[in-house]
Amino acid sequence: MSTRRRQSAAGSMLELWRPPHGAGDPVGCLTSTYTFDPGLFDEQCLSRFLEIESEPNREDLAFLLERESRLGGVYAGVLVDHSQAGVGHSLRWDVLSARIPGGKQHAKLSILAWTKRIRLIVASANLTEPGYRSNYEVAMPIDATPEHCDGEAIRAASDFFRSLLRFVADATADIPEIRRAAAFLTQVERHVAAWPTGGRRGRLRQVLVFTLPVPRENAAKGGLGNVAMSSLDRTLELCRHRGGSPTDARIASPFFDDDSEFSASTSALCKSMARGVTRHIAFCVPLDGDPKDEPMRLAAPRSLLQTPARYSAEVSFQVLPQRDADKNPRQWHAKMLALRSNAYSALLVGSSNFTCAGLGIGIRRNAEANVLTIADYKAYAREYGELETIWPDMKPVANPENAEWVGSKRELDEEARAEQMILPTGFLSAAYRAGDQRFVVLRLDPKALPEHWSVHAQGQVNVDLLDATRWALQNRGSIVNLSWEPAQPPEKLLVRWPDGEAYWPLNVEDARQLPSPAAIDKMSADDMLLILAASDPSAAFRAWAKRQQPNESFDDELDSAMPVDLDPLRRYDLHATFLHRIRRRARVLARLRENLQRPAWSQQALEWRLRGLIGIEPLAMRLLRDLAAADGKVDESMLTLTDFVIVLREVAYQQVDGALGKAEFNRTYFAFLRELVDKLDAEIGPHRPRMPKDLMGFWNRVVQRCRS
């Protein structure tokens, strides 16, 4: 495989999205965030996850084709707070808008699945440029492999995402994006079911802990998924099981509850600490201004200083770093809570600020995801001290009583769009139905709609879709199917009402029905066949795209994957003999069969392999088109099509653990083959008079074999 140069550094958040060596093929990913940059997710996170080799800024065409081709066979979704949803995104991946009553979807949890690796990423960083490139952030990856799998962590992450799906608007309806996300979680659970489990690694134990309210409609119900979660309560429970209540606590948080008199979160922590010993709490807080200023200006409430005294706890303060080791400005956004006793050292990292909503104290709760690492104290054991090395050096506050406490700042990264209008709850979900007859499908809650409103499609074509008056004339239905004439889908939906306007997330019902990029229409059957047969599709796409844009500047390294004489996209030599062409085609078809026989890791991946943008069905239609346009080589075109169908009939699936079973593959694949052959045979009908009889007899025997 060709290499690609990227600017990266050790510990880069983006590098966590890149598959480790031996991870296998991508299966899917689901991630959650509060604020959201679709471009970062699409061009940086997904490109690394899928190992897309083309550069989006230098090789637009190759990147587009690689992304469209690879995304069709995997699942990708982003679960985002409803206040930040609706920004533009590709219809190849889903945006799920979560509405947390009284709080916000603040968790930063990702599940990345490859065939031989499942990676959980628990982080403090939003899917934004500051979060992934410039802030001080913390992230903890947890990997599962066929050799070692923390099954408890995988199940906990999956259960948490299922709980979050219950907060997605219209969650009770059978809408495609929720169905796809749930199917992906089920696939991950089944994938790791046979892997050996074990949650302990030496003297370290890692456990996912969450904050989550109960959905209002489930508040009166009992059972799994209907109990509110608290990151603080769960953390303290796990610590006590390892050696009693903590005696020392250290907190690093960029934001706090802005209450100058009493800190409820500090009170809850103090009450849970050990009794009969000296308790100490250290707060690491942001600085407002220059570190040399006297008195220091601390961006935190004075209640952090006052509250511990009520519980006879000693308190000290440190200043969070404002610059990295290279003296570059860097905003602190990490959230860390350390707890210690004589028996253990524990560290909680993730998305929870030291606030009531973040920790799960009281009625209002966010959705938060954290990971707790506990190290048992043993003489000469290094794990106990390793947790201490995570903390950077911080300047102590010598006289906190004399400091100027200016209160907690607003979350500049997370609330950059705080003034953005919130979409009214009556607008539940919107989907684009592609195909020959195209529709925009709107799901509405008539009881929660404003009196006056309108919905507008934006993109290559701007269209006024619906308003309250027209909706009333259509009997005020909760599901509205609006015909869509343009070939390309809308890019965004904008909702306007008297008090403001907001974007409405738009997902696709079936991505397989989306129109192909215009560039694919330029592909010949030979081009498509050779791409499908290539062992390195990335190099194949780039080589094809380079020929379409001969004046573009390309890096020589991009074409170094194979010598010219082995390049799978090299065009047929026009001077080659018929025999040479037949031999070369046979080799290419053999490689195509090998690729078709590879394990398929989901039904979606198999369907995309067969019917995707560059799949078996589009290739068959290209070959049929060449046959219809052939003049003197009609027999050769017919022979190529026949050989192609023979190869499809000879596919023998290679089943492996975790992939689709052979019976399931054969059921889908051979039903597709019969349907395809029937279509080809019908289309060939008008051309039969031009064909030699012996060739048509050969074709008829092949068709009968495929139908049997």
C-alpha positions as CSV (number, residue, x, y, z in Angstrom):
1,M,0.0,0.0,0.0
2,S,1.2,3.5,-0.8
3,T,2.4,5.7,2.0
4,R,1.0,9.0,2.9
5,R,2.6,11.9,4.7
6,R,0.5,13.6,7.4
7,Q,1.5,16.2,9.9
8,S,1.0,14.5,13.3
9,A,2.4,14.4,16.7
10,A,2.6,11.9,19.5
11,G,-0.6,11.9,21.4
12,S,-2.6,13.5,18.6
13,M,-6.3,13.1,19.1
14,L,-6.8,12.4,15.4
15,E,-4.3,9.6,15.4
16,L,-6.6,7.6,17.7
17,W,-8.9,7.3,14.7
18,R,-6.3,5.5,12.6
19,P,-6.4,1.7,12.7
20,P,-3.5,0.0,14.6
21,H,-1.4,-2.5,12.7
22,G,-3.5,-5.6,12.0
23,A,-6.8,-4.0,12.8
24,G,-8.4,-5.3,9.6
25,D,-11.1,-3.8,7.5
26,P,-13.3,-1.0,8.8
27,V,-16.8,-2.1,10.0
28,G,-18.3,1.1,11.4
29,C,-18.0,4.0,13.9
30,L,-20.4,5.8,16.2
31,T,-19.3,8.9,18.1
32,S,-20.9,11.5,20.3
33,T,-20.1,15.2,20.8
34,Y,-21.6,18.5,22.1
35,T,-20.3,21.0,19.5
36,F,-19.6,19.6,16.1
37,D,-17.5,20.5,13.0
38,P,-18.7,18.3,10.1
39,G,-15.6,19.0,8.0
40,L,-13.3,17.7,10.7
41,F,-15.2,14.5,11.1
42,D,-15.6,13.9,7.4
43,E,-12.2,14.9,6.1
44,Q,-10.0,14.0,9.1
45,C,-11.6,11.5,11.5
46,L,-13.3,9.3,8.9
47,S,-10.4,9.5,6.4
48,R,-8.1,8.1,9.0
49,F,-10.6,5.5,10.2
50,L,-11.2,4.3,6.6
51,E,-7.5,4.7,5.7
52,I,-8.4,7.0,2.8
53,E,-5.1,7.8,1.2
54,S,-6.1,10.8,-1.0
55,E,-5.7,14.3,0.4
56,P,-9.0,16.2,0.4
57,N,-7.3,19.5,-0.5
58,R,-5.0,18.3,-3.2
59,E,-6.8,15.4,-4.8
60,D,-10.5,16.4,-4.6
61,L,-11.7,13.9,-7.2
62,A,-9.8,10.9,-5.8
63,F,-10.8,11.8,-2.2
64,L,-14.5,12.1,-3.2
65,L,-14.5,8.7,-5.0
66,E,-12.6,6.9,-2.2
67,R,-14.8,8.3,0.5
68,E,-18.0,7.6,-1.4
69,S,-16.9,4.0,-2.2
70,R,-15.6,3.2,1.3
71,L,-18.4,4.8,3.3
72,G,-21.0,2.8,1.4
73,G,-19.9,-0.5,3.0
74,V,-19.5,0.7,6.6
75,Y,-21.7,2.5,9.2
76,A,-20.8,6.0,10.4
77,G,-22.9,8.2,12.7
78,V,-22.5,11.2,15.0
79,L,-24.8,11.7,18.0
80,V,-24.8,15.4,18.8
81,D,-26.7,17.7,21.1
82,H,-29.8,19.0,19.5
83,S,-28.7,22.6,19.9
84,Q,-25.6,21.9,17.7
85,A,-27.2,19.6,15.1
86,G,-28.4,20.5,11.7
87,V,-25.1,21.8,10.3
88,G,-24.2,20.5,6.8
89,H,-23.0,16.9,6.5
90,S,-22.7,14.2,4.0
91,L,-25.7,12.0,3.5
92,R,-23.3,9.0,3.6
93,W,-23.2,9.3,7.4
94,D,-25.9,10.0,10.0
95,V,-26.4,12.8,12.4
96,L,-28.6,11.9,15.4
97,S,-29.9,14.9,17.4
98,A,-30.3,14.2,21.1
99,R,-32.4,16.4,23.3
100,I,-31.5,15.9,27.0
101,P,-34.2,17.4,29.3
102,G,-32.8,20.1,31.5
103,G,-29.2,19.3,30.3
104,K,-27.2,18.7,27.2
105,Q,-25.6,15.8,25.3
106,H,-22.1,16.4,26.5
107,A,-20.5,13.0,26.2
108,K,-17.5,12.5,24.0
109,L,-17.4,8.7,23.5
110,S,-16.5,6.9,20.3
111,I,-16.8,3.2,19.2
112,L,-14.5,2.4,16.3
113,A,-14.9,-1.1,14.9
114,W,-12.5,-2.9,12.5
115,T,-12.7,-6.6,11.8
116,K,-9.9,-7.4,14.3
117,R,-10.0,-4.5,16.7
118,I,-12.7,-2.5,18.6
119,R,-11.5,0.8,20.0
120,L,-13.3,2.9,22.6
121,I,-12.2,6.5,22.9
122,V,-13.3,8.3,26.0
123,A,-12.3,12.0,25.7
124,S,-12.9,15.6,26.9
125,A,-12.6,16.9,23.3
126,N,-15.5,17.9,21.1
127,L,-15.4,17.0,17.4
128,T,-14.1,20.5,16.6
129,E,-10.9,22.0,15.4
130,P,-10.0,23.4,18.9
131,G,-10.9,20.1,20.5
132,Y,-8.7,18.0,18.2
133,R,-5.9,20.4,17.4
134,S,-5.3,23.2,19.9
135,N,-6.9,22.7,23.3
136,Y,-5.4,20.9,26.3
137,E,-7.6,17.7,26.2
138,V,-7.5,14.2,27.7
139,A,-8.4,11.0,25.9
140,M,-8.3,7.4,27.0
141,P,-8.4,4.6,24.3
142,I,-9.5,1.1,25.3
143,D,-8.8,-1.5,22.7
144,A,-10.3,-5.0,22.3
145,T,-8.7,-7.6,20.1
146,P,-9.4,-11.3,19.4
147,E,-6.6,-12.0,21.9
148,H,-7.8,-9.8,24.7
149,C,-11.2,-8.1,25.1
150,D,-12.6,-6.0,27.9
151,G,-16.1,-7.2,27.3
152,E,-17.5,-5.2,30.3
153,A,-16.3,-1.9,28.7
154,I,-17.7,-2.8,25.3
155,R,-21.1,-3.7,26.7
156,A,-21.1,-0.6,28.9
157,A,-20.3,1.7,25.9
158,S,-23.0,0.0,23.8
159,D,-25.6,0.2,26.5
160,F,-24.8,3.9,27.0
161,F,-25.3,4.6,23.3
162,R,-28.6,2.7,23.3
163,S,-29.7,4.9,26.2
164,L,-28.6,8.1,24.3
165,L,-30.7,6.9,21.3
166,R,-33.8,7.2,23.5
167,F,-33.2,10.9,23.7
168,V,-33.1,11.3,19.9
169,A,-36.2,13.1,18.6
170,D,-38.9,10.7,17.4
171,A,-37.0,7.8,19.1
172,T,-40.2,5.8,19.4
173,A,-40.6,5.8,15.6
174,D,-38.9,3.4,13.2
175,I,-36.7,6.0,11.6
176,P,-33.7,4.9,9.5
177,E,-30.9,6.7,11.4
178,I,-31.9,5.2,14.8
179,R,-32.3,1.8,13.2
180,R,-28.9,1.9,11.6
181,A,-27.2,3.0,14.9
182,A,-28.9,0.3,16.9
183,A,-27.9,-2.3,14.2
184,F,-24.3,-1.2,14.4
185,L,-24.2,-1.6,18.2
186,T,-25.7,-5.1,17.9
187,Q,-23.1,-5.9,15.3
188,V,-20.2,-4.8,17.6
189,E,-21.7,-6.9,20.4
190,R,-21.9,-10.0,18.3
191,H,-18.5,-9.3,16.8
192,V,-16.7,-9.5,20.2
193,A,-18.9,-12.2,21.7
194,A,-16.4,-15.0,21.0
195,W,-13.3,-13.0,22.0
196,P,-11.8,-13.9,25.3
197,T,-12.7,-11.4,28.0
198,G,-10.9,-10.0,31.0
199,G,-11.2,-6.5,32.4
200,R,-8.0,-6.4,34.6
201,R,-4.6,-5.5,33.4
202,G,-2.1,-6.2,36.2
203,R,-3.0,-4.0,39.2
204,L,-5.0,-1.5,37.0
205,R,-8.7,-1.7,36.4
206,Q,-10.6,0.5,34.0
207,V,-14.3,1.0,34.2
208,L,-16.6,3.3,32.1
209,V,-18.8,5.5,34.2
210,F,-21.6,7.7,33.0
211,T,-24.0,10.6,33.9
212,L,-27.4,10.3,32.3
213,P,-30.9,11.4,33.2
214,V,-34.0,9.1,32.7
215,P,-36.1,9.9,29.6
216,R,-39.3,11.6,30.8
217,E,-41.5,9.0,29.3
218,N,-39.6,6.3,31.3
219,A,-39.2,8.1,34.6
220,A,-42.0,6.1,36.3
221,K,-40.7,2.7,35.0
222,G,-38.1,0.5,36.6
223,G,-35.6,-1.8,35.1
224,L,-32.5,-1.5,33.0
225,G,-32.1,1.8,31.2
226,N,-34.7,3.6,33.4
227,V,-32.4,4.6,36.3
228,A,-30.5,7.9,36.3
229,M,-26.7,7.6,36.3
230,S,-24.2,9.7,38.3
231,S,-20.5,9.7,37.4
232,L,-19.5,10.8,40.9
233,D,-21.7,8.2,42.7
234,R,-20.4,5.4,40.5
235,T,-16.8,6.5,40.9
236,L,-17.0,6.5,44.7
237,E,-18.8,3.2,44.7
238,L,-16.0,1.6,42.7
239,C,-13.3,3.2,44.8
240,R,-14.8,2.0,48.1
241,H,-14.8,-1.6,46.8
242,R,-11.1,-1.3,46.3
243,G,-10.2,0.1,49.7
244,G,-12.6,2.5,51.4
245,S,-13.5,6.2,50.9
246,P,-10.8,8.5,49.5
247,T,-8.8,10.8,51.8
248,D,-7.5,13.1,49.0
249,A,-9.0,14.5,45.9
250,R,-7.6,16.6,43.1
251,I,-9.8,18.2,40.5
252,A,-8.9,19.8,37.2
253,S,-11.9,21.4,35.4
254,P,-12.1,24.4,33.1
255,F,-15.7,25.2,34.3
256,F,-17.7,25.1,37.5
257,D,-21.2,25.9,38.7
258,D,-21.1,29.7,39.1
259,D,-22.4,29.9,42.7
260,S,-20.3,32.2,44.8
261,E,-21.7,31.1,48.2
262,F,-22.0,27.3,48.1
263,S,-20.7,24.6,45.8
264,A,-23.1,21.7,45.7
265,S,-20.6,19.5,43.8
266,T,-17.8,20.2,46.3
267,S,-20.2,19.4,49.1
268,A,-21.2,16.1,47.6
269,L,-17.5,15.2,47.2
270,C,-16.6,16.2,50.8
271,K,-19.5,14.2,52.2
272,S,-18.3,11.1,50.4
273,M,-14.7,11.3,51.6
274,A,-13.2,9.3,54.5
275,R,-14.1,10.3,58.1
276,G,-11.8,10.5,61.1
277,V,-8.8,11.5,59.0
278,T,-7.5,14.7,57.5
279,R,-9.1,15.2,54.2
280,H,-7.6,17.4,51.5
281,I,-9.0,18.7,48.2
282,A,-6.9,20.4,45.6
283,F,-8.6,22.4,42.8
284,C,-6.8,23.2,39.5
285,V,-8.7,26.2,38.1
286,P,-8.3,28.5,35.1
287,L,-6.5,31.8,35.4
288,D,-8.2,35.0,34.1
289,G,-5.3,37.2,33.0
290,D,-1.6,37.2,33.4
291,P,0.0,34.8,35.9
292,K,2.2,37.7,37.2
293,D,-0.9,39.8,38.2
294,E,-1.3,40.4,41.9
295,P,-3.7,39.5,43.2
296,M,-4.4,36.5,40.9
297,R,-7.6,36.5,39.0
298,L,-9.1,33.0,39.1
299,A,-11.9,32.0,36.7
300,A,-13.8,30.1,39.3
301,P,-16.4,30.8,42.0
302,R,-15.2,31.6,45.5
303,S,-17.5,28.8,46.8
304,L,-14.7,26.3,45.9
305,L,-12.7,28.0,48.7
306,Q,-15.5,28.4,51.2
307,T,-17.4,25.1,51.0
308,P,-14.7,22.6,52.1
309,A,-14.3,24.4,55.4
310,R,-17.9,23.4,56.3
311,Y,-16.7,19.7,56.2
312,S,-13.4,20.3,57.9
313,A,-11.5,19.6,54.7
314,E,-8.2,21.3,53.8
315,V,-8.3,23.0,50.4
316,S,-5.5,24.2,48.1
317,F,-5.5,25.7,44.6
318,Q,-3.3,25.5,41.5
319,V,-3.5,27.3,38.2
320,L,-4.2,25.3,35.0
321,P,-1.5,25.7,32.3
322,Q,-2.2,28.3,29.6
323,R,0.7,27.3,27.2
324,D,2.2,24.0,26.1
325,A,5.9,23.0,26.4
326,D,6.7,25.1,23.2
327,K,5.1,28.2,24.8
328,N,2.2,28.1,22.4
329,P,-1.2,29.3,23.8
330,R,-3.4,26.3,24.6
331,Q,-6.7,26.5,26.3
332,W,-7.3,23.9,29.0
333,H,-10.4,21.8,28.3
334,A,-9.5,18.5,30.0
335,K,-11.6,17.2,32.9
336,M,-9.8,15.2,35.5
337,L,-10.7,13.9,39.0
338,A,-8.1,12.0,41.1
339,L,-9.0,10.2,44.3
340,R,-6.5,8.6,46.7
341,S,-6.5,6.5,49.8
342,N,-3.8,4.3,51.4
343,A,-5.1,1.4,49.3
344,Y,-5.5,2.9,45.8
345,S,-5.0,5.8,43.4
346,A,-7.9,6.5,41.1
347,L,-8.2,8.8,38.1
348,L,-11.5,9.8,36.4
349,V,-11.1,11.4,32.9
350,G,-13.7,12.2,30.3
351,S,-16.4,14.8,29.6
352,S,-17.7,15.7,33.0
353,N,-16.8,19.1,34.3
354,F,-16.9,19.6,38.1
355,T,-20.5,20.7,38.0
356,C,-23.7,19.2,39.3
357,A,-25.0,18.5,35.8
358,G,-21.7,17.0,34.7
359,L,-21.2,14.7,37.8
360,G,-24.9,13.7,38.1
361,I,-25.8,15.5,41.3
362,G,-29.4,16.7,41.6
363,I,-32.2,16.8,39.2
364,R,-30.6,18.3,36.1
365,R,-28.1,16.1,34.5
366,N,-26.1,16.0,31.2
367,A,-25.2,13.0,29.3
368,E,-21.5,12.4,30.1
369,A,-19.0,9.6,29.5
370,N,-15.9,9.0,31.6
371,V,-13.4,6.3,32.3
372,L,-12.2,5.5,35.8
373,T,-8.7,3.9,36.2
374,I,-7.9,2.4,39.6
375,A,-4.4,1.3,40.6
376,D,-4.0,-0.7,43.8
377,Y,-1.2,0.5,46.1
378,K,1.5,-2.1,46.4
379,A,5.1,-1.6,47.4
380,Y,7.4,-1.0,44.5
381,A,4.5,-1.2,42.0
382,R,4.8,1.4,39.2
383,E,1.1,1.6,38.3
384,Y,0.3,3.6,41.4
385,G,2.7,6.3,40.4
386,E,1.9,6.2,36.7
387,L,-1.4,7.9,37.3
388,E,0.4,10.8,39.0
389,T,2.6,11.4,35.9
390,I,-0.5,12.3,33.8
391,W,-0.8,15.6,35.6
392,P,1.2,18.5,34.2
393,D,3.1,20.9,36.3
394,M,0.9,23.6,37.7
395,K,1.6,26.8,39.6
396,P,0.2,26.8,43.1
397,V,-2.0,29.7,44.3
398,A,-0.1,31.0,47.4
399,N,-2.8,33.1,48.9
400,P,-6.2,31.9,47.6
401,E,-8.0,34.0,50.2
402,N,-6.6,37.2,48.6
403,A,-7.2,36.1,45.0
404,E,-9.9,37.7,42.9
405,W,-12.5,35.1,42.2
406,V,-14.2,36.2,39.0
407,G,-16.5,33.2,38.6
408,S,-16.6,30.5,36.0
409,K,-16.3,31.6,32.4
410,R,-18.6,30.5,29.7
411,E,-17.4,27.6,27.7
412,L,-16.0,29.4,24.7
413,D,-15.5,26.2,22.7
414,E,-18.6,24.4,23.7
415,E,-21.0,27.4,23.7
416,A,-19.6,29.3,20.8
417,R,-23.1,28.9,19.3
418,A,-25.0,29.4,22.6
419,E,-27.0,32.2,21.1
420,Q,-28.1,30.0,18.2
421,M,-31.8,29.4,18.2
422,I,-33.1,26.0,19.3
423,L,-35.3,24.1,16.8
424,P,-38.8,23.7,18.3
425,T,-39.6,20.3,19.6
426,G,-42.4,19.9,17.1
427,F,-39.9,19.2,14.3
428,L,-39.0,15.6,15.0
429,S,-37.0,14.2,12.1
430,A,-36.3,14.8,8.4
431,A,-35.2,12.2,5.8
432,Y,-34.4,12.2,2.1
433,R,-35.8,9.3,0.1
434,A,-33.7,8.8,-3.0
435,G,-34.5,6.8,-6.1
436,D,-36.4,7.3,-9.3
437,Q,-39.2,9.0,-7.3
438,R,-37.6,11.3,-4.7
439,F,-39.1,12.8,-1.5
440,V,-38.3,14.7,1.6
441,V,-40.0,13.0,4.5
442,L,-40.8,15.2,7.5
443,R,-42.0,13.9,10.8
444,L,-43.9,16.5,12.9
445,D,-45.5,16.7,16.4
446,P,-48.5,18.8,15.6
447,K,-49.0,19.7,19.3
448,A,-45.5,21.2,19.7
449,L,-45.3,23.3,16.5
450,P,-45.3,27.1,16.5
451,E,-48.3,28.8,15.1
452,H,-46.4,30.0,12.0
453,W,-43.4,28.3,10.5
454,S,-41.8,27.3,7.2
455,V,-39.2,24.8,6.0
456,H,-36.7,25.6,3.3
457,A,-34.3,23.4,1.4
458,Q,-30.9,24.8,0.7
459,G,-28.0,23.7,-1.5
460,Q,-27.5,23.6,-5.3
461,V,-31.3,24.3,-5.5
462,N,-33.1,26.5,-2.9
463,V,-36.8,25.4,-2.5
464,D,-39.5,26.4,-0.1
465,L,-40.7,23.0,1.0
466,L,-43.6,23.6,3.4
467,D,-45.2,26.1,5.7
468,A,-47.9,26.1,8.3
469,T,-50.6,27.2,5.9
470,R,-49.9,24.5,3.3
471,W,-49.6,21.9,6.1
472,A,-53.0,22.9,7.4
473,L,-54.5,22.4,4.0
474,Q,-52.9,18.9,3.9
475,N,-54.9,17.9,7.1
476,R,-52.0,18.6,9.5
477,G,-50.5,15.1,9.2
478,S,-47.6,14.0,11.5
479,I,-45.8,12.5,8.4
480,V,-45.5,14.6,5.3
481,N,-44.0,13.3,2.0
482,L,-42.8,16.2,-0.2
483,S,-41.9,15.5,-3.8
484,W,-38.3,16.5,-4.7
485,E,-37.6,17.1,-8.3
486,P,-33.9,18.0,-8.5
487,A,-31.5,15.1,-9.1
488,Q,-29.2,16.1,-6.2
489,P,-30.6,16.0,-2.7
490,P,-30.9,19.2,-0.5
491,E,-27.8,20.0,1.5
492,K,-29.6,21.5,4.5
493,L,-33.1,22.2,5.8
494,L,-33.7,25.6,7.4
495,V,-36.7,26.1,9.6
496,R,-38.1,29.6,10.2
497,W,-40.7,30.7,12.8
498,P,-41.5,34.2,14.2
499,D,-38.9,34.0,17.0
500,G,-36.0,32.8,14.9
501,E,-34.6,30.1,12.6
502,A,-32.5,27.0,13.0
503,Y,-31.2,24.1,10.8
504,W,-33.0,20.7,10.9
505,P,-30.8,17.6,10.6
506,L,-31.4,15.7,7.3
507,N,-30.5,12.0,6.9
508,V,-31.1,9.6,4.1
509,E,-33.4,6.7,4.2
510,D,-31.2,4.5,2.0
511,A,-27.8,5.6,0.9
512,R,-27.6,3.1,-1.9
513,Q,-30.2,5.1,-3.7
514,L,-28.2,8.3,-3.7
515,P,-27.1,9.6,-7.1
516,S,-23.5,8.8,-8.1
517,P,-20.9,11.5,-8.4
518,A,-20.8,12.9,-11.9
519,A,-17.2,11.8,-12.2
520,I,-18.2,8.1,-12.1
521,D,-20.2,8.6,-15.3
522,K,-16.8,9.1,-17.0
523,M,-15.6,5.6,-16.0
524,S,-15.5,3.0,-18.7
525,A,-16.2,-0.7,-17.9
526,D,-12.5,-1.4,-18.1
527,D,-11.8,1.3,-15.5
528,M,-14.5,0.1,-13.2
529,L,-13.4,-3.6,-13.6
530,L,-9.8,-2.8,-12.8
531,I,-10.7,-0.8,-9.7
532,L,-12.9,-3.6,-8.4
533,A,-10.1,-6.1,-9.1
534,A,-7.3,-4.0,-7.6
535,S,-5.6,-5.1,-4.4
536,D,-5.1,-1.5,-3.4
537,P,-8.2,0.5,-4.3
538,S,-6.7,3.7,-2.9
539,A,-3.9,3.7,-5.4
540,A,-6.3,2.7,-8.2
541,F,-8.6,5.6,-7.5
542,R,-5.7,8.0,-7.4
543,A,-4.3,6.7,-10.7
544,W,-7.6,6.9,-12.4
545,A,-8.3,10.4,-11.0
546,K,-4.8,11.6,-12.2
547,R,-5.7,10.7,-15.7
548,Q,-8.9,12.7,-15.5
549,Q,-6.9,15.8,-14.3
550,P,-3.6,15.6,-16.1
551,N,-2.7,19.2,-15.2
552,E,-3.1,18.7,-11.5
553,S,0.0,18.4,-9.3
554,F,0.3,15.0,-7.7
555,D,2.9,13.7,-5.2
556,D,5.1,11.1,-6.8
557,E,4.7,8.9,-3.7
558,L,1.1,8.5,-4.5
559,D,1.9,6.4,-7.5
560,S,4.7,4.4,-6.0
561,A,2.6,1.5,-4.8
562,M,3.3,-0.7,-7.8
563,P,5.5,-0.5,-10.9
564,V,3.9,0.6,-14.1
565,D,3.9,-2.9,-15.6
566,L,1.8,-4.2,-12.7
567,D,-0.5,-1.1,-12.4
568,P,-4.0,-2.6,-12.4
569,L,-5.4,0.6,-14.0
570,R,-3.1,0.6,-16.9
571,R,-5.2,0.8,-20.0
572,Y,-5.3,-2.0,-22.6
573,D,-2.6,-1.6,-25.2
574,L,-4.4,-0.8,-28.4
575,H,-1.9,-2.8,-30.4
576,A,-2.4,-5.9,-28.3
577,T,-3.7,-9.0,-30.0
578,F,-7.1,-10.4,-29.3
579,L,-5.4,-13.3,-27.5
580,H,-3.4,-11.0,-25.2
581,R,-6.6,-9.1,-24.4
582,I,-8.4,-12.3,-23.5
583,R,-5.6,-13.4,-21.3
584,R,-5.3,-10.1,-19.5
585,R,-9.0,-9.9,-19.0
586,A,-9.0,-13.4,-17.5
587,R,-6.4,-12.4,-14.9
588,V,-8.3,-9.3,-14.0
589,L,-11.6,-11.3,-13.6
590,A,-9.8,-13.8,-11.4
591,R,-8.7,-11.0,-9.1
592,L,-12.3,-9.7,-9.1
593,R,-13.5,-13.1,-8.0
594,E,-11.0,-13.2,-5.2
595,N,-12.2,-9.8,-3.9
596,L,-15.8,-10.9,-4.1
597,Q,-15.1,-14.0,-2.1
598,R,-13.5,-12.0,0.8
599,P,-15.5,-12.0,4.1
600,A,-18.3,-9.4,4.3
601,W,-18.6,-8.0,7.8
602,S,-22.2,-6.8,7.5
603,Q,-25.2,-7.0,5.3
604,Q,-24.7,-3.4,4.4
605,A,-21.1,-4.1,3.3
606,L,-22.3,-7.0,1.1
607,E,-25.1,-5.0,-0.5
608,W,-22.6,-2.2,-1.2
609,R,-20.2,-4.6,-2.7
610,L,-22.9,-5.8,-5.1
611,R,-24.9,-2.6,-5.8
612,G,-22.7,0.3,-4.6
613,L,-21.3,3.2,-6.7
614,I,-18.5,1.0,-8.0
615,G,-20.0,-2.4,-7.5
616,I,-21.0,-5.5,-9.5
617,E,-24.3,-4.2,-10.7
618,P,-23.0,-0.8,-12.0
619,L,-20.1,-2.7,-13.7
620,A,-22.6,-5.1,-15.4
621,M,-24.5,-2.1,-16.7
622,R,-21.3,-0.6,-18.1
623,L,-20.5,-3.8,-19.9
624,L,-24.0,-3.9,-21.3
625,R,-23.6,-0.3,-22.5
626,D,-20.4,-1.2,-24.2
627,L,-22.2,-4.1,-25.9
628,A,-25.0,-1.8,-27.2
629,A,-22.4,0.7,-28.5
630,A,-20.1,-1.9,-30.1
631,D,-19.7,-1.9,-33.8
632,G,-17.1,-4.3,-35.1
633,K,-16.3,-5.9,-31.8
634,V,-19.8,-7.0,-30.8
635,D,-18.8,-10.6,-30.3
636,E,-15.8,-9.6,-28.1
637,S,-18.1,-7.4,-26.0
638,M,-20.6,-10.2,-25.7
639,L,-17.8,-12.7,-24.7
640,T,-16.5,-10.3,-22.0
641,L,-20.0,-10.0,-20.5
642,T,-20.4,-13.8,-20.6
643,D,-17.0,-14.3,-18.9
644,F,-18.0,-11.8,-16.3
645,V,-21.2,-13.6,-15.5
646,I,-19.3,-17.0,-15.3
647,V,-16.9,-15.5,-12.8
648,L,-19.8,-14.2,-10.7
649,R,-21.3,-17.7,-10.7
650,E,-18.0,-19.2,-9.5
651,V,-17.7,-17.1,-6.4
652,A,-17.1,-19.3,-3.3
653,Y,-17.4,-17.2,-0.1
654,Q,-14.6,-17.4,2.5
655,Q,-16.3,-17.4,5.9
656,V,-14.4,-16.3,9.0
657,D,-15.4,-15.7,12.6
658,G,-17.4,-12.5,13.1
659,A,-18.3,-12.0,9.5
660,L,-21.5,-12.9,7.7
661,G,-22.1,-16.7,7.7
662,K,-21.8,-18.6,4.4
663,A,-25.5,-19.4,4.3
664,E,-26.5,-15.7,4.8
665,F,-24.0,-14.6,2.1
666,N,-25.1,-17.2,-0.4
667,R,-28.8,-16.3,0.2
668,T,-28.2,-12.6,-0.6
669,Y,-25.5,-13.1,-3.2
670,F,-27.2,-15.7,-5.4
671,A,-30.6,-14.0,-5.2
672,F,-28.8,-10.9,-6.5
673,L,-27.1,-12.9,-9.2
674,R,-30.3,-14.4,-10.5
675,E,-31.9,-10.9,-10.6
676,L,-28.9,-9.4,-12.4
677,V,-28.8,-12.2,-15.0
678,D,-32.5,-11.9,-15.7
679,K,-32.0,-8.1,-16.3
680,L,-29.0,-8.6,-18.5
681,D,-30.7,-11.3,-20.6
682,A,-33.7,-9.1,-21.2
683,E,-31.5,-6.1,-22.2
684,I,-29.5,-8.3,-24.6
685,G,-32.7,-9.4,-26.5
686,P,-32.6,-6.6,-29.1
687,H,-29.0,-7.4,-29.9
688,R,-29.4,-11.1,-30.5
689,P,-29.7,-10.8,-34.3
690,R,-26.1,-9.3,-34.4
691,M,-24.6,-12.2,-32.4
692,P,-23.1,-15.4,-33.7
693,K,-25.5,-18.3,-32.9
694,D,-22.8,-20.4,-31.1
695,L,-22.0,-17.4,-28.9
696,M,-25.7,-16.9,-28.0
697,G,-25.9,-20.6,-27.2
698,F,-23.0,-20.2,-24.9
699,W,-24.7,-17.2,-23.2
700,N,-28.0,-19.1,-22.8
701,R,-26.2,-22.0,-21.1
702,V,-24.5,-19.6,-18.7
703,V,-27.8,-17.9,-17.9
704,Q,-29.5,-21.2,-17.2
705,R,-26.7,-22.2,-14.9
706,C,-27.0,-18.9,-12.9
707,R,-30.8,-19.4,-12.6
708,S,-30.5,-22.9,-11.2
